[in-house]
Amino acid sequence: MPINLDEAAAGRSKWYGWATVGDTFVGTFISADERQATDYVTGAPKTWDDGTPVLEFVLEFQTDLNDGDGDDGKRTVYAGKSSKLFRAMTDALKTAGLRWADKPKLTIKRIEDGEPVTLKNGKRGNAPKQYKAKAERVAAKPAVDLDDF
């Protein structure tokens, strides 16, 4: 996947997470990268039982969010390849007849939490977050604004 070195040098945009049920995120897709997922608590790289790295997508969006001076509104969303979040986004794209290459506007809402899972070590894990998403084509901007004449 292509890498924009200017953006890489500037650092990653702010992370967005859905803190509570009902939270809604709206953003226009900019770019994506892929990386090895890390454990949320320890920061250690995640692997499958066979040692294969667990991969996730790092998706960058332009939003209307603004946390003050210097905030350009860009937000990063992390989504595992088989996550409910990524599935909701790809289903929304299919429904709208769009692809990632179309740079769609996505509206993603955390609709509920599933049943808590039991981890391999027998401890109770977090409840999986459930999402619903809608994708829209972003209207192309005219090359020349005729109202300026």
N, C-alpha and C positions, 0 to 999 in steps of 0.2 A: 504494500500500500504506500502511496507517495507520502513523503514527509515534507511539511513546510518548515524550513529551517528558521525563518524569521519568527514564526510562532513558537517553535521549540526553544529558541533563544530567549524569548520573552517570558516563558514559563506557562504552565497550564492554567486555564481559567478556573474560577471557583467551582467547587463541587456542589451538586444539587442532590439532595436526598428527600424522600417523602417522609417527614417526621411523624405524621399522624394520618389516620384514615380520613379521606376527604381532601387532602392536599392535592392541588392541581398544578401541573407544570405546563407552560406553553413556550415553545421555542422553535426556531427555524434551524434545521440541520445544517451544519457547516462542514464537519469532517469527522473521520473516524480513524482509530488506530486499534491495534490489538496488543495485549500484553498478558503476562502471566498474572493471574489473580493472586492476591495476598490475603492472609488471615486478618480479619478485622481487628482482632484483639492484639495479636503478637506482631503482625506485619511480616511474618514469614511467608515465603512463596508457597502457594498451594499446589499439591500434586494429587493425582488419582492414585488408587491403591497400587497400580503397576509402575508408578514413578513418572508417568506422563504429566507434563504441566497442565494445570487447569487454566484455560484461557478465558479472557473476558474482553469485551469491546469497550473502548473509551470513546464516547461520543461527545462531540462538542456542538453546542447550540447557541444561537443568538437569541436572547430574550429581552423583555422589557424590564427585567429585574434590575434594581440599582440599590447598592448598599452604601452609597455616598461617593465622595470624591475619588476619581480614578477607576470607578467601576464601569467597565465597558458593556456590561450586561451579558457577557459570554458565560456559559455554565457548562460544566463537564458532568456527564451522566455515565456511570459504570454499570454495565449489564453483562452478565454471564451469557454465553452462547445459548444455553438451554434454560435461561431464567424466564420466569413469568413476565418480567418487565420486557425483555427483548421479544418474547412471543407476542405480547400485546402490541408492540410497535410494528412488528412485521405483519401481523394480522390486519392492523389499521392501514398499512401501505397497500396490501393486497386488495382490501375492500375499496379503497379509493382509486385503484388502478395506477398506483405510483410505485416508484423505486427510490432507493436512497439517492441515486444519481440525480433525481429531480429536485433535490434539496428542499424537501417538503417541510411544511409547518406541522408540528405534532402537538397535540394536546393530550397529556397523560394524567390520569387521575388514579390515586390509590383508593380503591373502592372498598376493600375489606382485608382482614387478615384470615388466613386459613387456620387449621388446627396446628398447634405446636408439634414439632417433630421430635422424635427420640434419636439422639446421636449414637454413634457406634460405641461410645464409652458408657452408654446407658443414661447419660444425663439428658435432661429436657432442653431442647433447643428452642430457638425463636420460632414464632408462627410465621409462615411464609406470607409475604405481602402479595396482594392480588391487585392487578391493574386493568384499566380499560383505557384504550387510546383511540384517537381520531387523527387521521392525516388529511392534509389539504394541500393543494398546489398553491404555491406562492405566485401571485400575479406578477408578471414581468413588468419592470419599470420601463416606461417609454424612453427611447434614446434621447429625445428632445421634448421638453415640456413646452407645448405650443402656447400655453397661457403666459409664458415669459415674453412673448413678442408684443 
